[in-house]
Amino acid sequence: MAPWLELPYDIRNVTPEEDKAIKKCLIGYTKTFVKCGKKGYVMPGAFRKHAEAIYNLQVRPDDIWVITFPRSGTTWTQEMVWLIENDLDFAGAKKQPLYDRFPMLETTAQIPEIAVELIKANFMNLGYFQGLNGAVKVPSWKSVDEAPSPRFIKTHLPLSLLPPSLLSTAKVIYVARDPRDVAVSYYYLHKMVAKSLMRSTFTHFWDIFRRDLLPWTPIIEHTNEAWELRHHKNMHFVFYEDMLKDLPKVIRGVCQFLDRDYSEEQIRRLADHLSFNSFKKNKTVNNTTNENGEIQFIRKGEAGGWRTHFDAKMEVQAEEFLSTRLKGLTLKYPSLCNTDGECTYL
């Protein structure tokens, strides 16, 4: 048993003004939101209770972790990785929801306090959305800790908040996406779940996003932590836009990283299974809260959709946000670079 480690970072409350602004975007939270470490990663107040246990989770050599900022192709990548590691067992994948096959580490720490009570009361079948019911009964990190090997683990936490032995022990796949598209998809996720209860417009949501006040932000710091370690033997860094552009090529790269060998026909079949139209119809990955499918986890699966949501003022704000956050970094989003490799905001 490894010695218990104290957190190397502090956890502090956001300011009252910041907390009020966040809660206008995200309903159901009663505790004050917190910021973690020097980079100020924002998390719900409940994260305080679980942070040390998550940091001390015992990583295993046969673990495979998928790390992303929310709405960056996480589900897409999870299904790909699970099938690659399970001999393309499509039938087996259809028998069990992805959230059971590939659980999220910090689910318990990010459920709104009011939602916990609603889930216990089975309100709107919320407990069946992304496996929230189990995360209310048993802390998600504990379920992951007690799961048999090999484990497939999803998390939206940045590397600096995860077990320090992670990269030296297990394989990690990180997926990044244009922050502007992330903001749009992130907004619609909360809008779909909260339905008419959500008070925030996209304009306000974007404002809080660009101020790095939504859970798991700051997004560029989050991505840059992985980008700087992209050459580590246990790190495989992928861009969402590259998955859209040439999915078979990305699949081949993941197969090579995981030491799996498949024929071109098998890769084509996997790419077909992962195509957006097929994916949206797949109930084991596109989890809903009820039989009518009113809340769909898989939305549009596109790049550049932010252009239909940003007005001229927001475009200027996005340019400022990207230029400020990317200044001095080598991180290059494909959507910000031309065919000659010249990138904006660098």
C-alpha positions in Angstrom: 0.0 0.0 0.0 1.5 3.3 -1.1 1.7 6.1 1.5 -1.2 8.5 1.6 -0.2 11.8 -0.1 -1.4 15.2 1.0 -2.7 17.5 -1.8 0.1 19.5 -3.3 -2.3 22.3 -4.2 -4.8 24.4 -2.3 -8.6 24.5 -2.7 -10.2 27.9 -2.1 -13.7 29.3 -2.5 -14.4 31.5 -5.6 -15.5 35.0 -4.7 -19.2 35.7 -4.0 -19.6 37.5 -7.3 -18.0 34.6 -9.2 -20.1 32.1 -7.4 -23.3 34.0 -8.3 -22.2 34.2 -11.9 -21.5 30.5 -12.1 -24.8 29.5 -10.5 -26.7 31.6 -13.1 -25.3 29.2 -15.7 -25.5 25.9 -13.6 -28.5 25.1 -11.6 -28.9 22.9 -8.5 -25.6 23.8 -6.7 -25.9 25.1 -3.2 -22.2 24.9 -2.0 -19.8 27.5 -3.1 -17.7 26.6 -6.1 -13.9 26.3 -5.6 -10.7 26.9 -7.4 -7.9 24.4 -7.2 -4.1 25.1 -7.3 -2.2 27.9 -9.0 -4.0 27.6 -12.2 -7.4 27.9 -10.5 -9.2 25.0 -11.9 -12.9 25.5 -11.0 -14.9 22.7 -9.5 -18.1 22.3 -7.5 -17.8 22.7 -3.8 -18.3 18.9 -3.3 -14.9 18.4 -4.9 -13.2 19.3 -1.5 -14.5 16.1 0.0 -13.2 13.9 -2.8 -10.0 15.6 -4.0 -7.5 13.7 -1.7 -9.0 10.3 -2.5 -8.9 11.0 -6.2 -5.3 12.2 -6.0 -4.4 9.0 -4.0 -6.1 6.6 -6.3 -3.8 3.6 -7.0 -3.1 3.6 -10.7 -2.5 0.1 -12.3 -0.2 -0.7 -15.2 -3.1 -2.1 -17.3 -5.3 0.9 -16.8 -6.3 3.0 -19.8 -7.4 6.6 -19.1 -9.2 9.0 -21.4 -8.8 12.6 -20.3 -10.6 15.5 -21.9 -12.2 18.8 -21.1 -16.0 18.3 -21.2 -17.6 18.1 -24.7 -14.3 17.4 -26.5 -15.1 14.0 -28.0 -14.9 12.0 -24.8 -17.6 9.6 -25.5 -16.4 9.1 -29.1 -12.9 8.2 -27.8 -14.1 6.0 -25.0 -16.1 3.8 -27.4 -13.2 3.6 -29.7 -10.7 2.7 -27.0 -13.0 0.1 -25.4 -13.6 -1.7 -28.7 -9.9 -1.6 -29.7 -9.0 -3.2 -26.3 -11.8 -5.7 -26.5 -11.1 -7.3 -29.9 -13.8 -5.2 -31.6 -16.6 -6.9 -29.6 -19.5 -4.8 -31.0 -22.0 -7.2 -29.6 -20.6 -6.9 -26.1 -20.5 -3.1 -26.4 -24.2 -3.1 -27.1 -25.1 -5.1 -24.0 -23.7 -2.6 -21.4 -23.9 1.2 -21.3 -20.6 2.9 -21.9 -20.7 4.7 -18.5 -20.5 1.2 -16.9 -17.8 -0.1 -19.2 -15.8 3.1 -19.0 -16.8 5.0 -15.8 -16.0 8.6 -14.9 -13.7 9.1 -12.0 -15.2 12.3 -10.5 -18.9 11.9 -11.2 -19.9 12.1 -7.5 -17.9 15.3 -7.0 -19.7 17.1 -9.8 -23.4 16.3 -9.3 -25.4 19.3 -8.1 -26.5 19.0 -4.5 -30.2 19.4 -5.4 -29.8 16.8 -8.1 -28.6 14.3 -5.6 -32.0 14.5 -3.8 -33.8 14.4 -7.1 -31.9 11.3 -8.2 -32.7 9.6 -4.9 -36.4 10.3 -5.6 -36.0 9.1 -9.2 -37.2 12.5 -10.5 -37.4 12.5 -14.3 -35.4 9.3 -14.3 -32.3 11.5 -13.8 -30.5 8.6 -12.1 -30.3 6.7 -15.4 -28.5 9.6 -17.2 -24.8 8.7 -17.4 -25.1 6.3 -14.4 -25.7 9.0 -11.9 -27.7 6.7 -9.7 -24.7 4.6 -8.8 -22.5 7.6 -8.2 -25.0 8.9 -5.6 -24.9 5.6 -3.7 -21.2 5.0 -3.8 -18.5 7.6 -4.6 -17.5 7.2 -8.2 -13.8 7.2 -7.4 -14.4 4.3 -4.9 -16.2 2.3 -7.5 -13.2 2.9 -9.9 -10.8 1.9 -7.1 -12.5 -1.3 -6.4 -13.2 -2.3 -10.1 -11.4 -5.4 -11.5 -8.6 -5.0 -14.0 -8.3 -4.0 -16.7 -9.9 -0.7 -15.9 -11.1 1.9 -18.4 -11.3 5.3 -16.7 -12.7 8.6 -18.0 -12.0 11.9 -16.3 -12.3 15.6 -17.1 -9.8 16.5 -14.4 -6.5 18.0 -15.6 -3.3 16.0 -15.0 -2.2 18.2 -12.1 -5.3 17.1 -10.0 -4.9 13.4 -10.8 -2.6 10.8 -9.2 1.0 11.8 -9.7 2.0 8.2 -10.8 -0.5 8.2 -13.6 1.7 8.7 -16.6 4.6 6.7 -15.3 2.2 3.7 -14.7 -0.7 3.7 -17.2 -1.6 4.7 -20.7 -3.4 8.0 -21.2 -5.2 9.3 -24.2 -6.0 13.0 -24.2 -8.5 14.6 -26.6 -8.6 18.4 -27.2 -11.1 20.6 -29.1 -11.4 24.2 -30.3 -12.5 26.1 -27.1 -15.2 28.0 -29.1 -16.9 24.8 -30.1 -16.5 23.4 -26.6 -18.3 26.4 -25.2 -21.3 25.9 -27.5 -21.6 22.2 -26.9 -21.1 22.7 -23.1 -23.9 25.2 -23.1 -26.3 22.9 -24.9 -25.5 20.0 -22.5 -26.5 22.1 -19.5 -29.5 23.5 -21.4 -30.7 20.0 -22.3 -30.4 18.6 -18.8 -31.8 21.7 -17.0 -34.4 22.3 -19.7 -36.7 25.3 -18.9 -35.0 25.7 -15.5 -31.8 27.1 -16.9 -31.7 30.9 -16.6 -28.6 31.6 -18.6 -28.4 32.6 -22.3 -25.5 31.5 -24.4 -24.1 35.1 -24.3 -23.9 34.9 -20.5 -22.6 31.3 -20.6 -19.9 32.3 -23.0 -18.9 35.2 -20.8 -18.5 32.9 -17.8 -16.6 30.4 -19.9 -14.1 33.0 -21.2 -13.6 34.2 -17.6 -12.5 30.6 -16.8 -15.3 30.2 -14.2 -17.1 27.0 -15.4 -16.2 23.6 -14.0 -12.9 22.2 -15.2 -11.8 25.5 -16.7 -9.4 27.1 -17.5 -9.6 25.0 -20.7 -6.4 26.0 -22.4 -4.3 25.4 -19.2 -6.1 22.0 -19.0 -5.1 21.1 -22.5 -1.6 22.6 -22.3 -0.8 20.3 -19.4 -1.3 17.3 -21.6 0.2 19.0 -24.7 3.5 19.6 -22.9 3.7 15.9 -22.2 2.5 14.7 -25.6 5.9 13.0 -26.3 5.7 10.9 -23.1 5.6 7.2 -24.0 2.4 6.7 -22.1 0.6 9.8 -23.5 -1.3 9.9 -26.8 -2.6 13.3 -27.7 -5.5 13.7 -30.2 -7.4 16.6 -31.6 -11.2 16.3 -32.0 -10.9 18.1 -35.4 -8.5 15.4 -36.6 -11.0 12.7 -35.7 -13.6 14.5 -37.8 -11.2 14.9 -40.7 -9.8 11.3 -40.9 -11.2 8.9 -38.3 -9.5 5.8 -39.7 -6.1 7.5 -39.4 -6.8 8.4 -35.8 -7.9 4.8 -35.1 -4.7 3.5 -36.5 -2.7 5.9 -34.2 -4.6 4.7 -31.1 -4.1 1.1 -32.1 -0.4 1.6 -32.4 -0.3 3.4 -29.1 -2.2 0.5 -27.4 -0.1 -2.2 -29.2 -3.2 -3.5 -31.1 -3.0 -4.8 -34.7 -6.2 -4.7 -36.9 -6.7 -5.1 -40.6 -7.8 -2.2 -42.8 -11.2 -3.8 -43.1 -11.6 -4.0 -39.3 -10.5 -0.4 -38.9 -13.1 0.6 -41.6 -15.8 -1.3 -39.7 -14.9 0.4 -36.4 -14.9 3.8 -38.2 -18.4 3.0 -39.5 -19.5 2.0 -36.0 -18.1 5.4 -34.7 -19.7 7.5 -37.5 -21.9 10.2 -36.2 -25.2 8.8 -37.6 -24.5 5.4 -36.2 -23.3 6.8 -32.9 -26.3 8.9 -32.3 -28.6 5.9 -32.7 -26.5 3.8 -30.3 -28.3 3.8 -27.0 -25.4 2.4 -25.0 -23.4 5.6 -25.8 -26.1 8.2 -26.4 -27.6 7.8 -23.0 -31.0 9.5 -22.4 -33.1 10.1 -19.3 -36.3 8.6 -20.6 -37.8 6.5 -23.3 -38.6 9.5 -25.4 -35.0 10.5 -25.6 -35.6 14.1 -24.7 -32.1 14.5 -23.3 -29.5 13.3 -25.8 -25.9 13.1 -24.8 -24.6 13.1 -28.4 -25.5 16.4 -30.1 -24.1 17.4 -33.5 -20.5 16.2 -33.8 -19.1 19.1 -35.9 -16.3 21.6 -36.0 -16.8 25.3 -36.5 -20.4 25.3 -35.3 -19.5 28.2 -33.0 -19.7 30.6 -36.0 -23.5 30.3 -35.9 -23.7 31.2 -32.2 -21.1 34.0 -31.9 -22.1 37.6 -32.8 -19.4 40.2 -33.8 -18.8 41.2 -30.2 -18.3 37.6 -29.1 -15.9 36.9 -32.0 -13.7 39.8 -30.8 -13.9 38.4 -27.3 -12.9 35.0 -28.5 -9.9 36.4 -30.4 -8.8 38.2 -27.2 -9.4 35.0 -25.1 -7.4 32.8 -27.4 -4.5 35.3 -28.0 -4.2 35.9 -24.3 -4.4 32.3 -23.1 -2.2 30.9 -25.9 0.5 33.5 -25.7 3.9 31.9 -25.1 2.6 28.4 -25.5 3.5 25.9 -28.3 -0.1 24.5 -28.2 -1.6 24.6 -31.7 -5.2 23.9 -32.3 -5.8 22.6 -35.9 -8.8 24.9 -36.3 -6.5 27.9 -35.7 -3.8 26.9 -38.3 -3.8 27.1 -42.1 -2.6 24.4 -44.5 0.9 25.7 -44.3 1.0 25.2 -40.6 0.8 28.9 -39.7 -1.3 29.4 -36.6 -3.2 32.3 -35.3 -2.6 33.7 -31.8 0.9 32.4 -31.5 
